[in-house]
């Protein structure tokens, strides 16, 4: 009898934890929707288009190669949309938020994103992110040659070091 009571209490505890876990999952899902996480993917796909244009420049795609390059990038874009869609990302994102935020933090964020200011942030964020990506890409154009130069110097240094070992 005592064993049955202990098992019953343990099962009740698990059930309560599962219900709390389910409620927290619902809170996170509501937060992700309110913050526009699902819609953010559209902005990410648009940024890929910009990256593809930069790749054409980086690969020195000639005019005669543009059609095949565009076709290839279209295939890549379709694959990304298929492999990295909201249905694929939703559960791992919920798990991520649950691992890092308390229920109170989730509720506070949800309240913010449901507010007028939060919705303003959501609406403006794709444009802000696109502009920040352009800034980052421009900075990387300036920094990349320096990284390559440093890497080349290090490779030479490593080659000399290995020759003496």
C-alpha positions as CSV (number, residue, x, y, z in Angstrom):
1,X,0.0,0.0,0.0
2,X,2.8,2.4,0.9
3,X,4.5,1.7,-2.4
4,X,1.3,2.4,-4.3
5,X,1.0,5.8,-2.5
6,X,4.6,6.7,-3.4
7,X,4.0,5.7,-7.0
8,X,0.7,7.7,-7.1
9,X,2.5,10.8,-5.7
10,X,5.3,10.5,-8.1
11,X,2.9,10.2,-11.1
12,X,1.0,13.2,-9.8
13,X,4.2,15.1,-9.7
14,X,5.2,14.1,-13.2
15,X,1.7,15.0,-14.5
16,X,1.9,18.5,-12.8
17,X,5.3,19.0,-14.3
18,X,4.1,17.9,-17.7
19,X,1.2,20.4,-17.5
20,X,3.5,23.2,-16.4
21,X,5.9,22.3,-19.2
22,X,3.0,22.3,-21.7
23,X,1.8,25.7,-20.4
24,X,5.4,27.1,-20.7
25,X,5.6,25.7,-24.3
26,X,2.4,27.5,-25.1
27,X,3.8,30.7,-23.6
28,X,6.9,30.4,-25.7
29,X,5.0,29.7,-28.8
30,X,2.8,32.7,-28.2
31,X,6.0,34.8,-27.6
32,X,7.6,33.6,-30.8
33,X,4.5,34.5,-32.8
34,X,4.0,37.9,-31.1
35,X,7.7,38.7,-31.7
36,X,7.3,37.7,-35.4
37,X,9.8,34.9,-35.3
38,X,7.9,33.0,-37.9
39,X,7.7,36.0,-40.2
40,X,11.4,36.8,-39.6
41,X,12.2,33.9,-41.9
42,X,10.9,35.8,-44.8
43,X,13.3,38.6,-44.1
44,X,16.1,36.0,-43.8
45,X,15.2,34.6,-47.2
46,X,15.3,38.1,-48.7
47,X,18.8,38.6,-47.1
48,X,19.9,35.5,-48.9
49,X,19.0,37.1,-52.2
50,X,21.4,40.0,-51.3
51,X,24.1,37.5,-50.3
52,X,23.6,35.7,-53.6
53,X,24.2,38.9,-55.5
54,X,27.4,39.5,-53.5
55,X,28.5,35.9,-54.2
56,X,28.1,36.6,-58.0
57,X,30.4,39.5,-57.6
58,X,32.8,37.5,-55.4
59,X,32.9,34.6,-57.8
60,X,33.3,37.0,-60.7
61,X,30.4,35.5,-62.5
62,X,30.5,36.7,-66.1
63,X,27.5,37.9,-68.0
64,X,27.4,34.6,-70.0
65,X,27.2,32.7,-66.6
66,X,24.5,34.8,-64.9
67,X,21.6,32.7,-66.1
68,X,23.1,29.4,-64.8
69,X,24.2,31.1,-61.6
70,X,20.8,32.6,-61.0
71,X,19.2,29.1,-61.6
72,X,21.6,27.6,-59.1
73,X,20.9,30.2,-56.5
74,X,17.2,29.7,-57.0
75,X,17.7,26.0,-56.3
76,X,19.7,26.9,-53.1
77,X,17.0,29.3,-52.0
78,X,14.2,26.7,-52.5
79,X,16.3,24.2,-50.6
80,X,16.8,26.7,-47.7
81,X,13.0,27.4,-47.6
82,X,12.3,23.7,-47.5
83,X,14.9,22.8,-44.9
84,X,14.7,25.9,-42.7
85,X,11.1,26.7,-42.5
86,X,9.0,27.7,-39.4
87,X,7.7,24.1,-39.0
88,X,11.2,22.8,-38.8
89,X,12.5,25.6,-36.5
90,X,9.5,26.1,-34.1
91,X,10.1,23.2,-31.7
92,X,13.9,23.7,-31.4
93,X,13.3,27.4,-30.8
94,X,10.7,26.6,-28.1
95,X,13.1,24.3,-26.4
96,X,15.8,27.0,-26.6
97,X,13.7,29.6,-25.0
98,X,12.5,27.2,-22.3
99,X,16.1,26.3,-21.5
100,X,17.2,29.9,-21.1
101,X,14.2,31.9,-19.7
102,X,12.1,31.6,-16.7
103,X,8.3,31.6,-16.9
104,X,8.3,35.1,-15.5
105,X,10.8,36.3,-18.2
106,X,8.7,34.7,-20.9
107,X,5.6,36.3,-19.6
108,X,7.3,39.7,-19.5
109,X,8.6,39.4,-23.0
110,X,5.2,38.2,-24.2
111,X,3.6,41.3,-22.6
112,X,6.2,43.6,-24.3
113,X,5.7,42.0,-27.8
114,X,2.0,42.2,-27.4
115,X,2.3,45.9,-26.6
116,X,2.1,48.8,-29.1
117,X,5.9,49.4,-28.7
118,X,6.6,45.7,-29.1
119,X,4.6,45.4,-32.3
120,X,6.4,48.5,-33.6
121,X,9.7,46.7,-32.9
122,X,8.4,43.6,-34.7
123,X,7.3,45.7,-37.8
124,X,10.6,47.6,-38.0
125,X,13.0,44.8,-37.2
126,X,13.2,43.3,-40.7
127,X,14.3,46.6,-42.1
128,X,16.7,47.2,-39.2
129,X,18.2,43.7,-39.6
130,X,18.6,44.1,-43.4
131,X,20.4,47.4,-42.9
132,X,22.6,45.9,-40.2
133,X,23.5,43.0,-42.6
134,X,24.5,45.5,-45.3
135,X,26.7,47.3,-42.8
136,X,28.3,44.1,-41.7
137,X,28.8,42.9,-45.3
138,X,30.4,46.3,-46.1
139,X,32.7,46.0,-43.1
140,X,33.6,42.5,-44.0
141,X,34.6,43.6,-47.5
142,X,37.1,45.8,-45.9
143,X,38.2,43.4,-43.3
144,X,38.3,40.2,-45.4
145,X,41.5,41.1,-47.3
146,X,43.2,41.8,-43.9
147,X,42.1,38.5,-42.6
148,X,43.5,36.8,-45.7
149,X,46.8,38.7,-45.4
150,X,47.1,37.7,-41.7
151,X,46.2,34.1,-42.5
152,X,48.8,34.0,-45.3
153,X,51.5,35.4,-42.9
154,X,50.5,32.8,-40.3
155,X,50.7,30.0,-42.8
156,X,54.2,31.1,-43.7
157,X,55.2,31.3,-40.1
158,X,53.7,27.9,-39.4
159,X,55.6,26.5,-42.4
160,X,58.9,27.9,-41.1
161,X,58.2,26.6,-37.6
162,X,57.4,23.1,-38.9
163,X,60.6,23.1,-41.0
164,X,62.7,23.7,-37.9
165,X,60.9,21.1,-35.8
